[in-house]
Amino acid sequence: MHFLTFDTNIYRELGVALNNNINFDYLVNFLKKSHYELVLQDVVYKELIDYFENDYLKKLMYDHKDVYTRFKTNPFIDNIENIDSKTLEKKALKNFKEKLKSTCWKIQTTSYLNPELLIDFSIANKRESKKDNTRDFIIWFNLINLASEYPKDKVILISRDKIFTENIFFKKMLEDNGIKNIIIIESIPKYLSDYGLQVKFLNNEIILNSIDKTEIRNSLLKSVDDFPSYVSDYYNRHKPPKNISFEILDVKVYEYYTYSEDKSEVTLISSFLVRLKAVYDKETQVDLNDYPNKYPKDYNLDEIKHRIDSENRAIYENNVLCIYEGKIDLESKNIISQNFEDFLPDWNVEKK
């Protein structure tokens, strides 16, 4: 039996819709088929609610208000009816809460925390990190309680946060409680790769050769106007700077897994780390003759050099995670198709 639980960063990667994410869809099907359970910790649940309400939803409502105002002040457009944003926000928040609850077996409530243990962790944490990791401590505390409740089962935390594998205090908590059934895995694809269908003939070289790099370039070009938003403080989505050059510097296999309901049809989900460099024309919205000096003083000069060139043109040079869905023929041991599904910009390699 597996009990899975996600860190908040994994939910954030999935997006607020959850079921629109290909990895999450396959995971849910795999868990149902295997009779495994997904557990949502209350601290993660509350953090997600806070993010949805204060970061995602309020920005959405602000964007709506901005569009409505522009329509209303335009003399050539008939008056349009404004929506009741408060009612809409309440309904959206209610639906989001129900969605989170519907995807998991249960929400694990944080039990009584020994204040001395928390104090000891806070003191030890100051020696290892400048970050306040109280939230991570609560997640780890709950994980140990779950592992104690089901000692014969695997309790798996999916998180990219290295504190769960490297923190000395956390390791001591495991030893003190005699816990040996907690496993940390950095991503949903890695979990499905380790515990899902195994296709032995697959390797990084075969998967890399199964994709057309021209297709990657053409697929990313469809979003060419969006990339400057990640490097330019002056980005305007209504008047994005003109793209001058767009090149793929490198492509590597990042991770992959296979999935099948009955082995009659095997699906391959693979992701590729694509190093992209795109150069854009000077911004036209403001006078940028002294472009670097217009950045706030707390900007790192080395960082600025990676954001603009000698001609003060915006440069996007970073990793993009490209996701593919394909099909495998087990008899011929071939990948028979690979289709570009989605991409995630500014992918930090350190996440893995």
Order of alpha helices (4+ residues) and beta strands (2+ residues): beta-alpha-alpha-beta-alpha-alpha-alpha-beta-alpha-alpha-beta-alpha-alpha-beta-alpha-alpha-alpha-beta-beta-alpha-beta-beta
